[in-house]
Amino acid sequence: MPRRALDPRALLTGSRPSRPGSLRRTVRVGATAVVAASLLWPAVGAQALAGPAERASVGTDAAADQEATASLSGRVTDGTGAPLEGVRVQVLGDGPPAVYTAADGTWSVVDVVAGPHVLRFVLTGPDGDTHSLYWNGTRYGTHAFTWLPTLDAGEDRSGLDVTFVDNGATGTVTSAGAPVAGATVGFYRSPSDPSPATTVTTAADGTWTARWLRPDSYAVRVTPPDGSGLAPAWWNYDGTSYGSLFFDGTARTLPPVDVALSAESRLGGRVVDEAGRPVAGLRVALWTGRNRPFLAEYATTAADGTYTFHNLDASSYTVQVAPDFHWSGSDWAVKEFLGGALAVRGAVWTAVGAQQEATVADLVLRAGGTISGSVVAEPGWDGPGISVELLAPDGSVVASVPAQDNADGPDFATSGAIPAGEYRLRAPMPGDGYWWLGGTSFETARVLDLRPGGAIDDVELVLSDAFAGVPPEPDVALTEDNRGGLSVAGPVAAGGTAAIAGLEQPASSYVWLAPAAPGVASRLAAAGAAFQGLGYGQVGADGTLRFTIPAGVVAGAYRVAVTTPGGFLTGWADVTVTAATGPSGSVPAGPSAAAPGAAAAPSPATAAASSASTSARPAQRSGVLATTGFGGAWVAGAALAAVLLGAGLLVLRRRSA
């Protein structure tokens, strides 16, 4: 329930307790109210004594107030010194209403109270755009402004002049030496911008002039009039980079921006389906700017599946299947580029020369599907750089999609349809290494069979050590230079655990075991291997990592090496392994020793079930009773005693009756 505004005078009004036991609380509240009222009343009283519109005095005092206000004046010109009429001058804050400059560029503001002020000047250009400056020439929108020196009462401050720099450019458009009239000259902040910041049109003699360009960097593109048979052209484009015009707040003279147009070039091709039949009515996208690709325009296929892009300038191009949402089957159509790539960077590009007509290979319209799913991990897993990669049967990355913890939908999903086929999924670890879907490598990962028009949405990618790929063995010799300050305290019995100390930060790391010197009689040495994987472990906040020595390791001197998931050596330490003995001196019974080279870690299937049950949903109840510590004989005896006691009570009742 919202609180009502508190009247300070109400704090002084006492009230009688409404029920027994409330007197003490009333006294305490009353005392607090008196203190609060003593603090609030002066302010309330002051507000009540004088209204905002009331004057303290009249007559000669009012005239004095009028004389106490200051005035400001100045002149506004352009970069050539010519006056600018109609510029709005505004004193920001609680200043007087805005004024406008006269025909000679002058302006004056009166009735300005004494104190510091900020002046803003707003010019409306010929295109309707507004251009703003602060008093010292700082451009509006730069999050910077300048205070005027403090005005004294009655001061007449003059000479507050500003200059609007008329950023402009001129040039001529020709073709074969003849002027081109009616061409459009566009100024783009980037060649990839879909629309220009401003445009002008060439006159009958091919000349053009652009004025009042905002301070920025521009690329200039000339588009010939329709039906001219000429191709558009970028100013100073050399095939890889674009010429640019740069304007700031300083007046400067630029050389003419002249552009020569040539006859148009064309690029055409055909779209077919997977059976080789032509596809009609399909939209095709044209991309240009190979080093910095951007979408240029669209074309639609004819009844025979062909398409043509006209009015092209000499450059490199690629095309893409790009059905719009109105087209039947747009949901399952794979938007692939020329050559079958799903990304423009992997597309096949074609160089088109001046006045050339090029034909590219067929685009294939394929029926694909989508893949989406969830990510199971510790809270906060969706940090920067986490993504899911989809791999083809040959191991190549077909697509990479971002992953983010999403309570209302899938954590990751393909952007549109991808080609049908088999896929394996993995997520790159921060730094290096991968988490795999349902396995620890490409060979053991779960295979997803995506059918045309299908959707696989039951994927659960677990980010845990059980599904981290086994890194490659360290390919460097273990020397004092790469020890890394790691250490292991005391000897470790085979089958026991130990801790590596000296690691710097919490992270998932892989532990390896290696003989300390050649000739160590162990299964590892007998197998001829240099390293044996002991599995992943998490480095704690104290910089330690616990690991387990396999029970089958023969006693002797060893080294334990720590690597990142990608195989980069972090460091190593010496460790002495002693024989494993039971309570009576015999070797304790237990699971058979792992095969040489196998990590002492749970199988992916077991770990997957464990990780999924603990991370994705609460544990289910078991059908087995919990152990309480009381034996079955005690329970049976207690039951028998209860029966005998009941019989005795029955006999006593009958006797008493």
MOBELUR-V10102 format. One record per helix or strand. SS is the DSSP state (H for helix, E for strand). FROM is the first residue (numbers start at 1). LEN is the number of residues. If there is no record, write none. Layout:
SS_FROM_LEN / SS_FROM_LEN
This chain:
H_8_5 / H_23_27 / H_60_9 / E_70_9 / E_83_1 / E_88_4 / E_99_2 / E_106_7 / E_115_1 / E_119_6 / E_130_5 / E_139_1 / E_151_1 / E_156_2 / E_162_3 / E_169_7 / E_178_2 / E_184_5 / E_198_4 / E_207_4 / E_217_7 / E_230_1 / E_233_2 / E_245_2 / E_259_3 / E_263_1 / E_265_9 / E_278_1 / E_283_6 / E_294_7 / E_306_7 / E_315_7 / E_333_2 / E_337_1 / H_344_3 / E_350_3 / E_357_3 / E_363_3 / E_367_10 / E_387_5 / E_397_6 / E_412_2 / E_417_3 / E_421_8 / E_434_3 / E_448_3 / E_455_8 / H_465_3 / E_468_1 / H_480_3 / E_487_2 / E_492_2 / E_497_5 / E_508_8 / H_523_4 / E_532_7 / E_545_4 / E_556_8 / E_569_10 / H_604_12 / H_632_25
